[in-house]
Amino acid sequence: MSEKSKTKKMTIEESFDYLDEALEKIEDEDIPLEEAFAVYEGAMKVLKDCGKQIDAVEKKVKVLEKNGTLSELEEMGD
């Protein structure tokens, strides 16, 4: 992760791109073990933040009811 992206909160899309790149690095057989762990650690932090962002977005989702009113999206299984 570059210094700029450490100071700026990534969007969900940027997080997905970062995680894709991290996965490619970790899958590289020539990566030293220490570097692989560092990449993994960074990816887990990004994944945690991305999960929080997705949760926040889900809470904002509204469903337009048939009668035209808005209501919160209900949890799956409710």
C-alpha positions as CSV (number, residue, x, y, z in Angstrom):
1,M,0.0,0.0,0.0
2,S,1.4,3.4,-0.9
3,E,1.9,6.1,1.7
4,K,-0.9,8.1,0.0
5,S,-3.4,5.3,0.4
6,K,-2.4,4.8,4.1
7,T,-3.5,8.3,4.9
8,K,-6.6,8.4,2.7
9,K,-9.5,6.1,3.4
10,M,-10.0,3.8,0.5
11,T,-13.3,3.3,-1.3
12,I,-14.8,-0.1,-1.4
13,E,-13.7,-0.5,-5.0
14,E,-10.1,0.6,-4.1
15,S,-10.1,-1.9,-1.3
16,F,-11.2,-4.7,-3.7
17,D,-8.4,-3.7,-6.1
18,Y,-5.9,-3.6,-3.2
19,L,-7.0,-7.1,-2.0
20,D,-6.7,-8.5,-5.6
21,E,-3.2,-7.2,-5.8
22,A,-2.3,-8.5,-2.3
23,L,-3.7,-12.0,-3.3
24,E,-1.5,-12.0,-6.5
25,K,1.6,-11.1,-4.4
26,I,0.9,-13.8,-1.8
27,E,0.3,-16.4,-4.5
28,D,3.7,-15.6,-6.1
29,E,6.0,-18.5,-5.2
30,D,9.1,-16.3,-5.2
31,I,7.8,-13.9,-2.5
32,P,9.8,-14.1,0.8
33,L,7.8,-15.4,3.7
34,E,8.3,-12.2,5.7
35,E,7.0,-10.1,2.8
36,A,4.0,-12.5,2.4
37,F,3.1,-12.0,6.0
38,A,3.4,-8.2,5.7
39,V,1.2,-8.2,2.6
40,Y,-1.3,-10.5,4.4
41,E,-1.4,-8.3,7.5
42,G,-2.1,-5.2,5.4
43,A,-4.8,-7.0,3.4
44,M,-6.5,-8.1,6.6
45,K,-6.6,-4.5,7.8
46,V,-8.1,-3.4,4.5
47,L,-10.6,-6.2,4.6
48,K,-11.7,-5.3,8.1
49,D,-12.2,-1.6,7.0
50,C,-14.0,-2.7,3.8
51,G,-16.3,-4.9,5.9
52,K,-17.2,-1.9,8.0
53,Q,-17.8,0.2,4.9
54,I,-20.1,-2.4,3.4
55,D,-22.0,-2.7,6.7
56,A,-22.5,1.1,6.7
57,V,-23.8,1.0,3.1
58,E,-26.2,-1.9,3.9
59,K,-27.7,0.1,6.8
60,K,-28.4,3.0,4.4
61,V,-30.2,0.9,1.8
62,K,-33.9,1.7,1.6
63,V,-36.7,-0.3,0.0
64,L,-39.4,1.5,-1.8
65,E,-42.7,0.1,-0.5
66,K,-45.6,-0.5,-2.8
67,N,-47.4,2.4,-1.3
68,G,-44.5,4.8,-2.0
69,T,-43.0,5.0,1.5
70,L,-39.5,4.2,2.3
71,S,-38.4,1.7,5.0
72,E,-35.1,0.2,6.1
73,L,-34.0,-2.9,4.3
74,E,-34.7,-5.9,6.6
75,E,-32.1,-8.4,7.5
76,M,-32.0,-11.7,5.5
77,G,-34.1,-14.2,7.3
78,D,-36.4,-11.7,9.0
